[in-house]
Amino acid sequence: MFSRLTVAQRLSLGFGVILSLLIAVSLVGNNRVDYMNRTLVEASDGAAVKQRYAINFRGSVHDRAIAIRDAVLVENDRALEKHLADIDRLKAFYSENAEAMAESFREKGASAEEQQLLARIDRIEDRALGLTKQMLDVRLAGDIAQARQMLLADVGQAYTEWLARVNDFIEYQEDIVAGKMDYVREEAEGFASLIFLATGIAVVLSALIAWLIITRLRRRRAEFRGGRGEPQYQPHPRCHPENLRRLRTGGCLQPGSGGAGRATEFPRTGVPYPRRLSPVLQALTLSHKMVRLRQVCLQQGKAG
């Protein structure tokens, strides 16, 4: 089928194949890049945001545990008020991030595992805050020894568990982000392999099509040329040397390619006429024949 195509059709087919391949690579690449972009946006706007709120949880709980410890240990009222102010400030900071976390869950959604982890954090938060309030009430009543005993027995363990559950939530979000990054990395590597593969196919196809076109052109040129590599030129029968000689001597044109035989017909009309004509008529006939022969030879040269 390819051998029946003209050179122009082959060139069009070759460029069409390469162009189609480029379009296909562009479409596939755009789809993959868009998917990778959406994955990164989901990781940055979803898991990363939730992880940042959880990290704020951890900072608030950690600093609050230290402030509570210092509030129980100090015996100066002014220092106690300072630590109580820090506790209230850290509690407000935690509440702000908790509201932001809840809003993020409503807008972007949350998996069952995320909801379970956050519920565990809320439960231990309620328990730790209750124990903290009881201990601070005892401390404000002046019973420092009882407050210290409550800190070591219950409050300290509650805050330790609170931090552990917040860390579980942070690690879960880290796993999500790491998984998405690994997937994006694999997609990027696969896309690079696709580009190299498409480039290799394009090079092979272009080389193959060029080889087929060049081979066909050489075959056509070999058919056009003679055995010695020169163009085969077959003169028109009317341009045969024998006919030229006869015209110069006033004879008639000979039909056929070789000029053999003695014809008595006029080459254009086929009307017989005598071999010997009057000098005037011979001169007119010769002039007409020379003009006609020149036109035929010029046309033959243009066609060759």
C-alpha positions in Angstrom: 0.0 0.0 0.0 2.8 2.4 0.9 4.5 1.7 -2.5 1.5 3.0 -4.3 1.6 6.4 -2.7 3.2 9.4 -4.4 6.1 11.3 -2.9 3.8 14.1 -1.7 1.5 11.6 -0.1 4.3 9.9 1.6 5.7 13.1 3.0 2.2 14.1 4.2 1.8 10.7 5.8 5.2 11.0 7.5 4.6 14.4 8.9 1.1 13.4 9.9 2.4 10.4 11.9 5.0 12.6 13.7 2.5 15.3 14.4 -0.1 12.8 15.7 2.5 11.4 18.0 3.4 14.8 19.3 -0.3 15.6 19.9 -0.8 12.3 21.8 2.2 13.0 24.0 1.0 16.5 24.7 -2.5 15.3 25.7 -1.1 12.5 27.9 1.4 14.8 29.5 -1.2 17.5 30.2 -3.4 14.9 31.8 -0.6 13.5 34.0 0.7 17.0 35.0 -2.8 18.1 35.9 -3.3 15.0 38.1 0.0 15.5 39.8 -0.9 19.2 40.4 -4.3 18.2 41.9 -2.5 15.6 44.1 0.0 18.2 45.4 -2.8 20.7 46.0 -4.8 18.1 47.9 -1.7 17.3 50.0 -0.9 20.9 50.7 -4.4 22.1 51.3 -5.7 19.0 53.0 -3.3 16.8 55.0 -0.7 19.5 55.4 -3.2 22.0 56.8 -4.6 19.5 59.3 -1.1 18.5 60.3 -0.3 22.1 61.0 -3.3 22.5 63.3 -2.3 19.3 65.1 1.2 20.6 65.5 -0.3 23.7 67.1 -2.3 21.3 69.4 0.9 19.7 70.5 2.7 22.9 71.2 -0.2 24.2 73.2 -0.5 21.0 75.3 3.2 20.8 75.9 3.6 24.4 77.0 0.4 24.2 79.1 1.7 21.1 80.9 4.9 23.0 81.8 2.9 26.1 83.0 0.6 23.9 85.1 3.6 22.2 86.7 5.2 25.5 87.5 1.9 26.9 88.9 1.8 24.0 91.3 5.4 24.1 92.3 5.7 27.9 93.0 4.7 29.4 96.3 4.6 33.0 95.2 1.2 34.3 94.3 2.6 36.7 91.7 4.4 33.9 89.9 1.2 31.8 90.3 -0.8 34.5 88.5 1.7 34.6 85.7 1.5 30.9 85.1 -2.3 30.9 85.3 -2.3 33.6 82.6 0.0 31.5 80.4 -2.4 28.6 80.9 -5.4 30.6 79.8 -3.5 32.0 76.8 -2.4 28.5 75.7 -6.0 27.2 76.2 -7.3 30.0 73.9 -4.7 29.2 71.3 -5.7 25.5 71.4 -9.4 26.5 71.0 -8.7 28.6 67.9 -6.9 25.7 66.2 -9.6 23.3 67.2 -12.2 25.5 65.5 -10.0 25.8 62.4 -9.6 22.0 62.4 -13.4 21.4 62.6 -14.0 23.9 59.8 -11.4 22.1 57.7 -13.2 18.8 58.3 -16.5 20.3 57.2 -15.1 22.0 54.0 -12.6 19.4 52.8 -14.0 16.3 54.4 -12.2 13.8 56.6 -11.7 10.1 56.5 -13.1 7.7 59.1 -9.6 7.3 60.5 -9.1 11.1 60.9 -12.4 11.4 62.6 -11.6 8.6 65.0 -8.2 10.1 65.9 -9.7 13.6 66.4 -12.4 12.1 68.6 -9.8 10.4 70.8 -8.0 13.7 71.2 -11.3 15.4 72.2 -12.0 12.8 74.8 -8.6 13.0 76.5 -8.8 16.8 76.2 -12.0 16.8 78.3 -10.5 14.5 80.9 -7.2 16.5 81.2 -9.0 19.8 81.5 -11.3 18.5 84.2 -8.4 17.2 86.2 -6.5 20.4 85.6 -9.4 22.5 87.0 -9.7 20.4 90.1 -5.9 20.6 90.7 -5.8 24.4 90.2 -8.8 24.8 92.6 -6.9 22.9 95.2 -3.8 25.0 94.6 -5.7 28.3 94.8 -7.2 27.1 98.1 -3.6 26.9 99.4 -3.2 23.1 99.6 0.1 22.9 97.7 0.9 19.4 98.8 -2.5 18.0 97.6 -2.1 19.8 94.3 1.4 18.3 93.8 0.0 14.9 94.6 -2.8 15.3 92.0 -0.2 16.6 89.4 1.9 13.5 89.8 -0.9 10.9 90.1 -3.5 12.0 87.5 -2.8 15.3 85.7 0.7 14.5 84.4 -0.5 11.1 83.0 -3.5 12.8 81.3 -1.3 15.3 79.6 1.2 12.6 78.5 -1.7 10.7 76.9 -3.0 13.9 75.4 0.3 14.5 73.7 0.5 10.9 72.5 -2.9 11.1 70.8 -2.0 14.4 69.1 1.2 12.8 67.9 -0.8 9.9 66.5 -2.9 12.4 64.4 0.3 14.1 63.2 1.9 10.9 62.2 -1.2 9.9 60.3 -1.2 13.1 58.3 2.5 12.7 57.7 1.9 9.3 56.2 -0.8 10.7 53.9 1.5 13.5 52.7 4.4 11.1 52.2 2.2 8.7 50.3 1.0 11.5 47.9 4.6 12.7 47.4 5.7 9.2 46.6 2.9 8.8 44.1 3.7 12.2 42.5 7.4 11.1 42.3 6.4 7.9 40.5 4.1 9.7 38.1 6.9 12.2 37.3 9.3 9.3 36.6 6.7 7.5 34.5 6.1 10.7 32.6 9.8 11.2 31.9 9.9 7.6 30.6 6.9 8.3 28.4 8.6 11.3 26.9 11.8 9.4 26.1 9.8 6.5 24.6 7.7 8.8 22.5 10.8 10.6 21.3 12.5 7.3 20.4 9.4 6.2 18.5 9.3 9.5 16.6 12.9 9.2 15.7 12.5 5.6 14.4 9.3 6.5 12.5 10.9 9.6 10.9 14.0 7.6 9.9 11.9 4.8 8.5 9.6 7.1 6.5 12.6 9.1 5.2 14.3 5.8 4.2 11.2 4.6 2.3 10.9 7.9 0.5 14.6 8.0 -0.5 14.5 4.4 -1.6 11.5 5.0 -3.8 13.0 8.2 -5.3 16.2 6.3 -6.1 14.3 3.5 -7.7 12.3 5.9 -9.8 15.5 7.7 -10.8 17.1 4.4 -11.8 14.1 3.6 -13.9 14.4 7.0 -15.6 18.1 6.7 -16.2 19.8 4.3 -18.6 22.3 1.7 -17.9 25.2 4.2 -17.8 23.4 6.5 -15.4 22.4 9.1 -18.1 18.8 10.0 -19.0 17.4 8.0 -21.7 16.4 10.3 -24.6 14.4 8.9 -27.5 14.1 11.5 -30.3 10.9 11.9 -32.1 10.7 10.0 -35.3 10.4 13.2 -37.3 13.7 14.4 -35.7 15.6 11.3 -37.0 18.7 12.3 -38.9 17.5 10.5 -42.0 14.3 12.6 -42.1 16.5 15.8 -41.7 18.6 14.8 -44.6 15.6 14.1 -46.8 14.1 17.5 -45.9 17.3 19.3 -46.9 17.2 17.5 -50.3 13.4 18.1 -50.8 12.3 14.6 -49.9 9.4 13.5 -47.8 9.3 12.7 -44.1 9.6 9.0 -43.2 7.1 7.4 -40.7 8.4 5.2 -37.9 11.4 5.5 -35.6 14.1 4.4 -37.9 13.3 6.3 -41.0 13.6 3.1 -43.2 11.6 2.7 -46.4 10.3 5.3 -48.8 7.0 6.8 -47.9 4.9 8.9 -50.2 2.3 10.3 -47.8 2.3 13.7 -46.3 2.9 13.2 -42.5 0.0 15.4 -41.3 -2.8 14.7 -43.7 -1.8 11.4 -45.2 -2.5 12.7 -48.8 -0.2 11.2 -51.4 1.8 13.5 -53.6 4.4 12.9 -56.3 8.1 12.5 -55.6 9.2 15.3 -57.8 7.6 18.7 -57.5 8.1 22.0 -59.1 11.0 24.1 -57.6 8.6 26.7 -56.1 6.3 24.0 -54.6 9.3 22.1 -53.3 10.7 25.3 -51.7 7.3 26.0 -50.0 6.9 22.4 -48.9 10.4 22.3 -47.5 9.9 25.6 -45.6 6.6 24.3 -44.1 8.2 21.0 -43.2 11.2 22.7 -41.5 8.9 24.9 -39.4 6.8 21.9 -38.4 9.9 19.8 -37.7 11.3 22.6 -35.5 8.1 22.8 -33.5 8.0 19.1 -33.0 11.7 19.0 -31.9 11.1 21.9 -29.4 8.1 20.1 -27.9 10.1 16.9 -27.7 12.9 18.7 -25.9 10.6 20.3 -23.4 8.9 17.0 -22.7 12.3 15.3 -22.1 
